[in-house]
Amino acid sequence: MSARPFQWFPTALVIALAIAALAFSVRTLRDTPSRIAQIERRKADWQRLHEAAQRVAADRATLAETTKNGPALNIADWMRTQRPTWTAEVREKERERISENWSVQRAQVTIPNVNLADFGTTLDALAAQNPPWRAAEISISAVESGAGRGRVSLLLEGVVKTTATAP
Amino acid sequence: MGRAASVARGVDFGSARATAIEGRRKRGTFEFRAAEAGNTAPCAAALPIHLAFIRRLTAPLPSIEKARRVLPSLLDIELPFPLESCAYSFLNLARTPQNDIETLAVAARTEDVAAYLNRLNQAGIDPLVLEHEAIALWRQSVEEAPLAREQNRLLIYLGDDRTGLVAGSGRGLDAATGLRQPAAELLNTQTGAAQRLALWWRAQRDRANGGDWHLAWCGPGADKPELRRAIAAALSPDGACKEITHRDPATFLARSLATGLLTGESFEGNLRQGAHAHPAATAHAQRSARGRLWALGAAALLLIGINVAWTTLLNRARDQWQRRLESEAALVAGTDRLPRGQETLAAQRALESQAAGWAAFNRTREPGAEQLLAQLLRVAQPYGITFHNLVIRPNSLILNGTAEDWNDGERLAAAFTGDGWRIELDRSDAGADERVHFSLKGEQ
């Protein structure tokens, strides 16, 4: 029997500690690449989202600037008041929702017989509105009534308030 | 085991007298002086050559650790007594050019060690270290008179009660032999001692294939020139060798023992082992073992600490990026109620669902078809071009028309060439209306 019972205990403790330290180190070394990869993935995801968020923020700022005077004017009303002699047919088409409050409205305007010079002035006037109506497509075909005139079909786009029924 | 003392004693113990020298470290060198009575500095003594055994051994193994395990068996074969009854040590383990492990083995019967310690104790000497005499003598000899690698030396110790011969070369000590007779008695032809030593030296010379040998003298009897000449003649009757005598030969062994204790070298070959170990040496060994244990424990704790710190660092970095990611995702998605772990996916879906709306909005900010129409009419007017059908989008146009001149259509097309437009012009010869009919397709 040993003169000092449990004198082996410190040695056993230190050996156990050393084994634990080695096992811990092996685990740490094994886990480190995957942990670093996790961090890199999160960093890359954040970077991607951050750039997207910056784009969205810039777009929102532009939208706010564009709509600071309210929505684009009602195109049918404007035609009736500003071009009373034209027999323009205005038909609202699809809307694309931008945000909770704002959408892009498309409108199809058909004018059977119009002087093209006046038509050009009208397009410029619409484009100068704030927010503007922009011509997405213009179709003109000649009419019998003379040179400089034509039948116009026009697709306009403008930013309007989102309605409850908008998609 | 090794311990470097700052003051130590070496004792050359003979039956007639004991020479005690105190060694002291001083500015990188050692200073020696005669030790006074009552000196309590740690002490080293030497087991006489005739009481001990020394042999160079070679283990045919490349690993020093493996060699350590087989060397006792190799020594057992060489010993004239059982290994279990011996104290032994293996010194200077080194790899040979043949990739074997070579060592110098020293051993002594435990009962001889005990008897010699008893004699020392009776003389009031309790050595911390009991070294093989040949090891101590050779160490001091090469320290004071260094050897070239191929030089051979026979070191002769002439004691009051014993004689020792140590043979070696610049590569190290090779063999030693000793007699329990003082130098003066060697010359007595009736004992045949000188002849036995001469035979032993011849064997050493044969083993070394001749070579350049010289004699080195030390020990209390070495300061007697007549005695040296007589012994040299007895050992080598066929020719004279070059000789050196170590300075202060009477204290040579004691100086070496003190130096060994001061540098800690002599602990390696300490034959005072097991039950005969000096209590201070045992305590020192235990302290060293405890020190190693604590060092191992501290290293383990440090390693654990480094692991914990590294893991914590990685986890913190991961959590930090996770929080930033969640915050950014919430901003993009417009809500902070995102499923954990799917923030990126949810944010990307939100972005995708908004993408069409933002694309439409951004399109409304770009120049519309009205600018292209204005440009077309401006270019066409001077040439009298008439359009029949016209479809214009901001980045494409299709038109049919007539012109007065064959080249007018080309002039119109030229106005749109550049700026990334690809224009296709198709013309036909003038018809009954005497106008050139053409069609134009363009895309940006």
Interface residues (C-beta under 8 A of the other chain):
Chain A: P10 T11 L13 V14 L17 A18 A20 A21 L22 F24 S25 T28 D31 T32 R35 I36 Q38 I39 R42 K43 D45 W46 R48 L49 H50 A52 A53 V56 D59 T62 L63 T66 E96 R97 I98 S99 W102 S103 V104 L116 G120 L123 D124 L126 A127 P131 P132 R134 A135 A136 E137 I138 S139 I140 S141 A142 A147 G150 E157 G158 V159
Chain B: L293 W294 L296 G297 A299 A300 L301 L303 I304 N307 W310 T311 L314 N315 A317 R318 W321 Q322 R324 L325 E328 A329 L331 V332 T344 A347 Q348 L351 Q354 A356 G357 W358 A360 F361 N362 R363 T364 R365 E366 G368 A369 E370 L373 A374 L377 T386 F387 H388 N389 L390 V391 I392 R393 P394
